[in-house]
Amino acid sequence: MGLLDKAKDLANQAKGKAEELAEKAGPSAVKGLDAAKTSLDKATGGKYHDKIESVSGKVEGLLKHGKGPGDTGPGGDGQTPKTS
């Protein structure tokens, strides 16, 4: 096993652990997002309510689906999978 293979193995292990933690933290993040949204809306007197709702909706969707903005392929890295 070469150095590159070891690095890939470690990266995959880290990705697996990160996914587990993200699944556990998702509901808490959504609650925090809701609290921040409410506070920000109150602080701006509702002036930016529609924009706040729009952005928070997008972020909440990402949190619930567990994907980042560049996640398009099975690898979740925004890259098209390579075929051998």
C-alpha positions in Angstrom: 0.0 0.0 0.0 1.5 3.3 -1.1 1.4 6.6 0.5 -1.4 7.8 -1.8 -3.5 4.7 -0.9 -3.0 5.3 2.8 -4.0 9.0 2.4 -7.2 8.0 0.5 -8.0 5.4 3.2 -7.6 8.0 6.0 -9.6 10.5 4.0 -12.5 8.0 3.6 -12.4 7.2 7.3 -12.6 10.9 8.1 -15.4 11.4 5.7 -17.4 8.6 7.3 -16.9 10.1 10.8 -17.8 13.6 9.6 -21.0 12.3 8.0 -22.0 10.6 11.3 -21.4 13.8 13.2 -23.3 15.9 10.7 -26.3 13.6 11.0 -26.3 14.0 14.8 -25.8 17.8 14.7 -28.3 18.5 11.9 -31.4 18.9 14.2 -29.5 21.2 16.5 -28.2 23.2 13.6 -31.8 23.7 12.3 -32.9 24.9 15.8 -30.0 27.3 15.9 -30.8 28.6 12.5 -34.4 29.2 13.5 -33.3 31.1 16.6 -30.8 33.2 14.6 -33.5 33.9 11.9 -35.9 35.1 14.5 -33.4 37.3 16.2 -32.2 38.8 13.0 -35.7 39.5 11.8 -36.5 41.2 15.1 -33.3 43.2 15.0 -34.0 44.5 11.5 -37.6 45.3 12.4 -38.8 42.9 9.7 -37.3 45.0 6.9 -35.4 42.0 5.4 -37.9 39.3 6.4 -38.3 37.9 2.9 -34.5 37.7 2.3 -34.0 36.1 5.7 -36.6 33.5 5.0 -35.2 32.8 1.6 -31.7 32.3 2.8 -32.7 30.3 5.9 -34.8 28.1 3.8 -31.9 27.3 1.5 -29.6 26.6 4.4 -32.2 24.5 6.2 -32.6 22.4 3.0 -28.9 21.8 2.9 -28.8 20.8 6.5 -31.7 18.4 6.1 -30.3 16.8 3.0 -26.7 16.7 4.2 -25.3 18.1 1.1 -23.1 21.1 0.4 -23.5 23.5 -2.5 -21.1 21.6 -4.7 -22.4 18.1 -3.9 -23.6 16.8 -7.3 -22.2 13.3 -7.7 -22.1 10.1 -5.6 -18.8 11.2 -4.2 -20.3 14.4 -2.8 -17.2 16.4 -4.0 -18.9 18.3 -6.8 -16.8 16.2 -9.3 -18.1 13.9 -11.9 -17.1 10.3 -11.0 -14.2 8.9 -13.0 -14.6 5.7 -14.8 -11.7 3.3 -15.3 
